Amino acid sequence: MRTICIGLLFCLLTGPAVFGQSGPGTNDLKIITRQEWQAKEPVAKMKPHELKFITIHHTATRQKPGVSVAVKLQHLQAFSQREDTLAGGKKKPIWPDVPYHFYVTCDGEIGEGRDIRYVGDTNTEYDPTGHILVTLEGNFEIEEPTKEQMVAAKKLIAWLAAKYQIPPERIKAHKDYAQTACPGKKLYERLGEFRKEK
Ligand SMILES: [Zn+2]
């Protein structure tokens, strides 16, 4: 859990406001809320933004089947909210909260990350303002997204695109904006699948 999309991202979120009446449940979409995974409060102020893009990441960590999204997000939040060293030796500062707005596990579970109303964090050179950051668990330079994971991610992205009126051409990957391998070639080559289901 130490290399979150390195190169990367450091993209960032909070609450129940995300899930209104058009939310999960309408198309079989289930999102584990911050309350459900017992998220801690953000430790610093975050910047509000207007949502215009959906941007895909990978965690750059190996998939761990059988571990709940709650545990994964608790670990990610602990890592996010402390200073640490990234792969490659680069120092990471304390972030207010987890960098991504949504986290999709290899078992197809979806967790709410940082409050979507606030800008995520990134360690690369692009401004994530306006970007909804969705990360899929895995290092897709060397492993494949699972079937369950792709199904869940497609539902999530279709719901987000409809809710925030984000056109297909604004659904892209981290590497389309910054110098990074994220989200890994085995996921990047399948990005088109996220633009179809609208
Ligand atoms: Zn990324």
Residues whose N, C-alpha, C, O or C-beta is under 5 A from the ligand:
A	BS01	ZN	C5 L8 L9 I56 H57 H58 H174 C182
